[in-house]
Amino acid sequence: MPLRTTELVDGFRHSAPYVNVHRGKTFVVMLGGEALLHNQFRGILNDVALLHSLGIKVVLVYGARPQIDAALHDANIEPTYHNGVRITDEDSLKVIKQVAGAVQFDITARLSMSLGNTPMQNAQINLVSGNFVIAQPLGIDDGVDFCLTGKVRRIDTQGLERQLNNNCIVLMGPMAVSVTGECFNLTAEEVATQVAIKLKADKIIGFSNTHGILDDSGEVIAELMPNGAQAIWDDMNQAGEACVGTMAFLKASIDACRNGVPRCHLVSYLEDGTLLQELFSREGIGTQIVTESAERLRRANIGDIGGILDLIRPLEEQGILVRRSREQLEMEIEQFMLIERDSLVIGCAALYPFEEDNAGEFACLVVHPDYRDADRGSVLLNNIIGQARVRGYSRLFALTTRSIHWFLEHGFNIVEVDALPNVKKQLYNFQRKSKILALDL
């Protein structure tokens, strides 16, 4: 007897399209100091190593805000802030350099492991750090001198690309030097944002103590546009939200998206594997801030044949849909509309014309089982209805053996075979006994 498909096999197959989509892309992964303190820190670095092994170019930017605050406290130095930005004097800088150096060494040591029976076995990762960021003083604001707190002046994009193309992970921290040789303390969020913008990175990924940005009911907001994210940040800032790291990453994501980075992801560091779930599953687990929706409705083209076949084959095998050959689909592809998410076809429907009867057939409606909770079938139907009206059709009809009530709920009425266009009437399969439904336009 054949073995039952396991969760491992299912998961591996479902993640394969994302492996192909992400290979060769550039990701900037930002690990805040809070994530580095958590016991999932090692697991996150293992997953970063896995991204690298899958052909993804990784820039890893680390922060150390809580570690620095603790070290300053131990040194009897009171942390000073203005407008949420640390003021760095000479004494503070000495402590910050020690902390940043220690964190960098810890990350380097972890990513250099190659022990057997661990995810790092045979990883052979080349980790590179360097003077890729040139800083300048942040200056004076409202009469407050930020001293040795700095900001990004420029980034050695060519140097970064050279290391990434040499199959290295680039490790960057919250410290940078100026053209005069001075050291400056920067925020990891600014470093990550500017590096992503200059590299034209495909993603920034950050971590928080929740699964992303939550709505008022505590549910994760799966997707935000920059303006929506800005409104949430403004509300959090006005309410005096305590999660500085999440707010900083949210602000960084808004800036990055507005400057050309397509997607920024925020996931939790509290649970194991969230990075992989976000990147290699259909629905993800965190919040995306995106320049355009990950999901779009568009007309199908010849390159979509494989995706449509993958979608409709299970229903054809169950007898719910009439089987269509690849050749038939190729001839009919211009009739299809589809919903695409992350370059995957998750829904389709077709409008077949019957010009001589001034009518159209709504056919081959399929939505992937994982995406049936957002009424995407209605989105496809409404689009087809719109097309039919533009063409001047007076009626839209459909044949179904399973979805009769769905069509009735959308305004269709059950009709007899004689109501079909003449050509379709001759092709009607009396053995299937499909119900015929019509919508007057």
PyMOL commands that set and color helices and strands:
alter all, ss='L'
color gray80, all
select helices_A, chain A and resi 7-22+33-37+41-53+65-74+90-111+157-165+188-199+226-239+244-258+274-280+302-317+326-335+355-357+369-371+376-390+404-409+417-419+422-427
alter helices_A, ss='H'
color red, helices_A
select strands_A, chain A and resi 26-31+57-62+81-82+85-86+126-128+133-137+140-141+144-145+150-155+168-172+175-177+183-185+203-208+223-224+263-268+287-290+295-299+336-341+344-354+359-367+395-400+413-415+435-440
alter strands_A, ss='S'
color yellow, strands_A
deselect
rebuild
show_as cartoon
